[in-house]
């Protein structure tokens, strides 16, 4: 295992231990609200602090981009890109967590000069550790991952995430598309953690996923898992700007173009309107 990946695994497991302890007395966890459907707890903050401490102790010059504490830039290259940037989501699926629903995960990625090179997704409730190093494959608890072999969209099980939309206009189109896909596939699941949805595409448990209004910490680590497991990932135009737009499609190679075509109605709202706020708590 790459030394930097090893450090990220150590940090993810430390955060997972904090989360698991708190989950035993979930009613005692202090919760505050950042926005509509967007919650943060003292556990998010404690887990993030533990992750940052481990990463900064090992690599004090590296930059940090974390959901709760914001950004602490590191050195940049001649093009202005950060040489080493850790992208952290301490609990993706906070709403699930505060309700005692065990569908949430820790996400840690390393971006080097604009490219994600290391990824860790840890599901503490199931003790499932997803890891990837660019060019070396994706793994679940040391077992090599491959996306599913399904080729037909009508046989596909699809995951999704919606953004909160105060105007209702974007949500109306998303809901319509959700209905079309539900009738055209084996089913669409909205589980509440984009990180785990993408990890499950890499593991072959889901055949595809699409999400809107996501942030870099929702996508960075799990996106690399999908790519290293042989899947395809892109934005709603099929291009490689999903980290920037926050709108993403991930799927098996055969299903990806079919899903992209079915999501065509979502392209115009993505381009014409500001990006909806973050969909995952």
ABEGO torsion letter per residue (X at the ends): XBAAAAAAAAAAAAAAAAAAAAAABAAABBBBBABBGBBBBAAAAAAAAAAAAAAAAABAABBBBBAAAEBBBBBBBAAGBBABBBBBBABBGAAAAAAGBBBBBBBBBBBBGGBBABBBBBBAAAGBBBBBBBGAEBBBGGBBBBBBABABAAABBBBBBBBBBAAGAAAAAAAAAAAAAAAABAEBBBAGBAAAAAAAAAAGABABBBBBGBBAAAAAAAAAAAAAAGBBBBBAAGBBAAAAAGBBBBBBAAAAAAAAAAAAAAAAAAAABBBBBBABX
